[in-house]
Amino acid sequence: MLDMSRRAFARGLPLGIAGLGLMPLLRPVPASAAAGEAPVATVTPLAQIGIGRFTVTALTDGYADMPYTFFPGRTAAEVEQAAVAQFTARPSGVRFLFNQYLIDDGERRILIDTGPAGSIGQTGALPQALAALGLKREEIDAVIVTHMHEDHMGGLIAGGKNNYPNAELHIDRRDIVHWTDPAKRAGAPDYLQNSFRMAPDVVQLYPRLQAIDGEREIVPGVSIVDLTGHTPGHIGVRVEDGGKSLIMVSDMVFPVVHPGATDVGFLFEQDRAAAQAMRDRFFPQAAAEGALIAATHMPFPGLGRIVADRGQLRWQVSDWALQG
């Protein structure tokens, strides 16, 4: 298990990280960018920051509204009340974004997660977001899947094909074992069946799949952080260079309920006790270190910090955000 007090944060995460150059890039969706795919917005939101030699671009595949009953540890009424106070309430639930992150060092393009690609909510916009950058999916060199829930890997196999044919694929081995186990699938609830159905297809369609065993460096400056709990092989990705750092923490932080309460989970968690234990360690340490964080489901672009405010932890949006 990761020693959160040293290994996740000690490598270049100063208390105050300045000069990141975060900027919105709002552009009309090109008519040809999403051929054959239903657009989910009239603009393509992009946000870029510099981490040393890396340019990290926040993208989004779209959004979905998660029912207020999906947060064990709080009643639906409590979650809705908190969502109203934070302006993330919708008639059918809490507004969740599906953010992805593209890492580019001028030589390699690494994509973190691929979104649900239409399997959940109003999604399927990632290809047009890449097109707004002048990129095709064939130009992605590597994809890191933080865990094998459908909203993080659906874009890999949308349409039943390998959509990133030139990319190495990196997934934690524990997640591969879990999500391709027929016995676990047979005993899983209905809301996890899509993930179990997709996982074997990912393995079959991506011969360049690399099963990750614990922390490792993907390329110099891009490394894996072990955040197991939400799923058996839930991972984050650290980007660091030139004295600046960013940790993409995937589903460690959910809107409305986090980081203020570590005991509130999410319906899709496989091991709620392990997920809470990871939050109990991660949230206070992130606050102490001032870690710059990117989170999949926080309002776009998902960038912020966990800060201590009069004895309570809260999410502090970093520099700029777009909320639809």
C-alpha positions as CSV (number, residue, x, y, z in Angstrom):
1,M,0.0,0.0,0.0
2,L,1.2,3.5,-0.8
3,D,2.8,5.5,2.1
4,M,0.7,8.6,1.6
5,S,2.8,10.7,3.9
6,R,5.9,10.5,1.7
7,R,5.5,8.8,-1.7
8,A,2.4,10.4,-3.0
9,F,3.3,14.0,-2.3
10,A,6.9,14.5,-1.4
11,R,8.2,14.6,-4.9
12,G,7.8,18.2,-5.8
13,L,4.4,19.3,-4.4
14,P,5.1,22.6,-2.7
15,L,2.6,24.3,-0.6
16,G,1.9,27.0,-3.1
17,I,2.1,26.2,-6.9
18,A,2.2,29.3,-9.0
19,G,2.5,30.2,-12.6
20,L,0.5,27.3,-14.0
21,G,-0.9,29.3,-16.8
22,L,-4.4,27.9,-16.7
23,M,-6.5,29.3,-19.5
24,P,-9.9,28.6,-21.0
25,L,-10.0,27.6,-24.7
26,L,-13.7,27.8,-25.8
27,R,-14.2,27.0,-29.4
28,P,-17.2,26.3,-31.6
29,V,-17.6,22.6,-32.3
30,P,-16.5,22.0,-35.9
31,A,-19.2,20.5,-38.0
32,S,-16.9,17.7,-39.1
33,A,-15.3,17.0,-35.7
34,A,-18.0,14.7,-34.4
35,A,-19.2,13.0,-37.6
36,G,-21.4,10.2,-36.7
37,E,-21.5,11.2,-33.0
38,A,-24.2,13.2,-31.3
39,P,-22.8,16.5,-29.8
40,V,-23.5,17.2,-26.2
41,A,-22.7,20.9,-26.2
42,T,-22.4,23.9,-28.5
43,V,-18.9,24.6,-27.4
44,T,-15.9,22.4,-26.7
45,P,-14.4,23.3,-23.3
46,L,-10.7,22.9,-23.0
47,A,-8.3,24.1,-20.3
48,Q,-4.5,23.9,-20.3
49,I,-1.9,24.2,-17.7
50,G,1.9,24.0,-17.9
51,I,3.7,21.5,-15.6
52,G,7.3,22.1,-16.5
53,R,7.8,20.7,-20.0
54,F,4.3,19.1,-20.0
55,T,1.2,20.7,-21.3
56,V,-1.8,19.2,-19.5
57,T,-5.2,19.8,-21.2
58,A,-8.5,19.1,-19.5
59,L,-11.1,17.7,-21.8
60,T,-14.6,16.3,-21.1
61,D,-16.7,13.6,-22.6
62,G,-19.9,15.1,-21.2
63,Y,-22.0,14.8,-18.1
64,A,-24.7,12.9,-16.2
65,D,-26.9,13.6,-13.2
66,M,-26.4,11.0,-10.4
67,P,-29.4,10.3,-8.2
68,Y,-29.3,11.7,-4.7
69,T,-29.7,8.1,-3.4
70,F,-26.3,7.2,-4.8
71,F,-24.3,8.5,-1.8
72,P,-24.3,5.9,1.0
73,G,-23.6,7.6,4.3
74,R,-26.1,10.5,3.8
75,T,-29.8,10.5,3.1
76,A,-31.0,11.6,-0.3
77,A,-32.5,14.8,1.3
78,E,-29.1,15.7,2.8
79,V,-27.3,15.2,-0.5
80,E,-29.8,17.3,-2.3
81,Q,-29.7,20.1,0.2
82,A,-25.9,20.2,-0.1
83,A,-26.1,20.1,-3.9
84,V,-28.5,23.0,-3.9
85,A,-26.2,25.0,-1.8
86,Q,-23.3,24.3,-4.2
87,F,-25.3,24.9,-7.4
88,T,-24.8,21.4,-8.6
89,A,-28.4,20.2,-8.1
90,R,-30.5,19.1,-11.0
91,P,-34.0,17.6,-10.9
92,S,-32.6,14.1,-11.3
93,G,-29.6,14.4,-9.1
94,V,-26.1,15.8,-8.7
95,R,-24.4,17.0,-11.9
96,F,-21.3,14.9,-12.6
97,L,-18.8,15.8,-15.2
98,F,-16.6,13.2,-17.0
99,N,-13.2,14.9,-17.3
100,Q,-10.3,13.4,-19.1
101,Y,-6.7,14.8,-19.2
102,L,-4.2,14.8,-22.1
103,I,-0.5,15.0,-21.2
104,D,1.8,16.2,-24.0
105,D,5.6,16.7,-23.6
106,G,6.1,17.4,-27.3
107,E,7.1,13.8,-28.1
108,R,4.3,11.7,-26.6
109,R,0.6,12.2,-26.0
110,I,-0.8,10.4,-23.0
111,L,-4.6,10.4,-22.3
112,I,-5.9,9.7,-18.9
113,D,-9.3,7.8,-19.2
114,T,-11.6,7.9,-22.2
115,G,-15.1,8.7,-20.7
116,P,-18.3,6.7,-21.0
117,A,-18.8,7.5,-24.7
118,G,-22.5,7.5,-24.6
119,S,-23.1,4.6,-22.2
120,I,-24.1,7.1,-19.4
121,G,-25.8,10.5,-19.6
122,Q,-25.0,13.1,-22.2
123,T,-21.6,11.9,-23.2
124,G,-19.6,11.0,-26.3
125,A,-17.9,14.4,-26.8
126,L,-14.3,13.4,-26.2
127,P,-13.5,12.8,-29.9
128,Q,-14.7,16.3,-30.8
129,A,-12.7,17.7,-27.9
130,L,-9.6,16.1,-29.3
131,A,-10.5,17.4,-32.7
132,A,-10.6,20.9,-31.3
133,L,-7.0,20.4,-30.5
134,G,-6.3,19.1,-34.0
135,L,-5.9,15.6,-32.9
136,K,-7.4,12.2,-33.9
137,R,-7.6,9.3,-31.5
138,E,-5.0,7.5,-33.7
139,E,-2.5,10.1,-32.6
140,I,-2.6,9.2,-28.9
141,D,0.5,7.3,-27.9
142,A,-0.7,5.9,-24.6
143,V,-3.9,5.7,-22.5
144,I,-3.9,5.3,-18.7
145,V,-7.2,3.9,-17.4
146,T,-7.5,4.8,-13.7
147,H,-10.0,2.0,-13.1
148,M,-12.3,-0.2,-15.1
149,H,-15.7,1.4,-14.5
150,E,-17.6,2.1,-17.7
151,D,-17.3,5.9,-17.4
152,H,-13.5,5.7,-17.5
153,M,-13.0,3.0,-20.2
154,G,-16.1,3.2,-22.4
155,G,-14.4,5.3,-25.1
156,L,-11.8,2.7,-25.6
157,I,-14.3,0.3,-27.2
158,A,-17.3,2.4,-28.3
159,G,-18.8,0.9,-31.4
160,G,-17.1,-2.4,-30.6
161,K,-13.7,-1.5,-31.9
162,N,-10.3,-0.4,-30.8
163,N,-10.6,3.4,-30.9
164,Y,-7.0,4.1,-29.9
165,P,-5.2,1.7,-32.2
166,N,-1.7,3.2,-31.8
167,A,-1.8,3.6,-28.0
168,E,-0.2,1.5,-25.3
169,L,-2.9,0.8,-22.6
170,H,-2.0,0.9,-18.9
171,I,-4.4,-0.5,-16.3
172,D,-3.7,-1.8,-12.8
173,R,-3.5,-5.6,-12.8
174,R,-5.8,-5.9,-9.8
175,D,-8.6,-4.2,-11.7
176,I,-8.1,-6.4,-14.8
177,V,-8.3,-9.5,-12.6
178,H,-11.4,-8.2,-10.8
179,W,-13.4,-7.0,-13.8
180,T,-12.7,-10.0,-16.0
181,D,-13.7,-12.6,-13.3
182,P,-16.9,-14.4,-14.4
183,A,-17.7,-15.3,-10.8
184,K,-17.5,-11.7,-9.6
185,R,-19.6,-10.6,-12.6
186,A,-22.3,-13.2,-11.7
187,G,-22.6,-11.9,-8.2
188,A,-22.5,-8.2,-9.1
189,P,-25.5,-5.8,-9.0
190,D,-27.1,-4.6,-12.3
191,Y,-25.5,-1.2,-12.1
192,L,-22.0,-2.8,-12.4
193,Q,-22.9,-5.2,-15.3
194,N,-21.8,-2.7,-18.0
195,S,-18.3,-2.5,-16.5
196,F,-18.0,-6.3,-16.3
197,R,-19.3,-6.6,-19.9
198,M,-16.8,-4.0,-21.2
199,A,-13.7,-5.2,-19.4
200,P,-13.1,-8.4,-21.4
201,D,-13.6,-6.5,-24.6
202,V,-10.9,-4.0,-23.6
203,V,-8.5,-6.8,-22.9
204,Q,-9.3,-8.5,-26.2
205,L,-9.2,-5.4,-28.4
206,Y,-6.0,-3.9,-27.0
207,P,-3.1,-6.3,-27.5
208,R,-0.7,-3.6,-26.3
209,L,-2.3,-3.6,-22.9
210,Q,0.2,-3.4,-20.0
211,A,-1.0,-4.6,-16.6
212,I,0.5,-2.3,-14.0
213,D,1.7,-3.8,-10.7
214,G,1.8,-0.9,-8.2
215,E,3.5,2.4,-8.7
216,R,5.7,2.8,-11.7
217,E,6.8,5.5,-14.2
218,I,5.1,5.5,-17.5
219,V,7.5,8.0,-19.0
220,P,9.9,10.3,-17.2
221,G,7.8,12.7,-15.2
222,V,4.5,10.7,-15.5
223,S,4.0,8.1,-12.8
224,I,1.3,6.0,-11.2
225,V,0.0,6.6,-7.7
226,D,-1.8,3.8,-5.8
227,L,-5.2,4.9,-4.7
228,T,-6.9,1.6,-4.2
229,G,-10.3,1.5,-2.5
230,H,-12.8,2.8,-5.0
231,T,-12.0,-0.3,-7.0
232,P,-9.3,-3.0,-6.2
233,G,-6.9,-1.3,-8.7
234,H,-7.9,2.3,-8.5
235,I,-4.9,4.5,-9.4
236,G,-4.0,8.1,-9.9
237,V,-1.4,9.7,-12.2
238,R,1.3,12.2,-11.1
239,V,2.7,14.6,-13.6
240,E,5.8,16.5,-12.4
241,D,8.5,18.6,-13.9
242,G,10.4,21.8,-13.3
243,G,9.3,22.0,-9.7
244,K,5.6,21.8,-10.5
245,S,3.3,18.9,-9.9
246,L,-0.3,17.7,-10.6
247,I,-2.0,14.6,-9.4
248,M,-5.0,13.3,-11.3
249,V,-6.9,11.4,-8.6
250,S,-9.8,10.0,-10.6
251,D,-12.7,9.0,-8.3
252,M,-11.1,10.0,-5.0
253,V,-13.1,13.1,-4.8
254,F,-16.9,13.4,-5.6
255,P,-18.9,16.6,-6.0
256,V,-21.0,17.9,-3.0
257,V,-19.9,15.3,-0.4
258,H,-16.1,15.5,-0.7
259,P,-13.7,16.4,0.8
260,G,-15.8,17.5,3.8
261,A,-16.9,14.0,4.7
262,T,-14.8,10.9,4.2
263,D,-17.5,8.6,5.4
264,V,-19.8,9.4,2.4
265,G,-19.2,7.0,-0.4
266,F,-20.6,6.4,-3.9
267,L,-22.8,3.5,-5.0
268,F,-20.3,2.1,-7.4
269,E,-17.5,1.5,-4.9
270,Q,-16.6,-2.1,-4.5
271,D,-15.1,-1.8,-1.0
272,R,-16.6,1.1,0.9
273,A,-14.4,0.6,4.0
274,A,-11.2,0.6,1.9
275,A,-12.4,3.6,-0.1
276,Q,-13.1,5.5,3.1
277,A,-9.7,4.5,4.6
278,M,-8.0,5.9,1.5
279,R,-9.9,9.2,1.8
280,D,-9.1,9.4,5.5
281,R,-5.4,9.3,4.6
282,F,-5.4,11.2,1.3
283,F,-7.6,14.2,2.1
284,P,-5.6,15.6,5.1
285,Q,-2.3,14.9,3.5
286,A,-3.3,16.7,0.3
287,A,-4.5,19.7,2.4
288,A,-1.2,19.7,4.3
289,E,0.9,19.6,1.1
290,G,-1.2,22.0,-1.0
291,A,-1.3,19.4,-3.7
292,L,-2.8,20.5,-7.1
293,I,-5.4,17.9,-7.9
294,A,-7.4,17.0,-11.0
295,A,-10.6,15.0,-10.4
296,T,-12.8,13.2,-12.9
297,H,-16.2,14.3,-11.7
298,M,-15.6,17.7,-10.2
299,P,-17.0,20.7,-12.2
300,F,-14.9,21.3,-15.3
301,P,-11.9,21.4,-15.6
302,G,-11.8,19.5,-12.3
303,L,-8.7,21.3,-11.0
304,G,-8.4,22.3,-7.4
305,R,-6.9,21.8,-4.0
306,I,-8.2,20.3,-0.7
307,V,-7.8,23.0,1.9
308,A,-8.3,23.2,5.6
309,D,-10.8,26.0,6.6
310,R,-11.5,26.5,10.3
311,G,-11.1,22.8,11.0
312,Q,-13.0,21.6,8.0
313,L,-11.8,20.3,4.7
314,R,-13.2,21.8,1.5
315,W,-12.5,21.9,-2.2
316,Q,-10.9,25.1,-3.5
317,V,-11.3,25.5,-7.2
318,S,-7.9,26.4,-8.8
319,D,-7.7,29.4,-11.0
320,W,-10.5,28.9,-13.5
321,A,-13.5,26.6,-14.1
322,L,-16.4,26.3,-16.5
323,Q,-19.7,25.1,-15.2
324,G,-22.6,24.3,-17.5
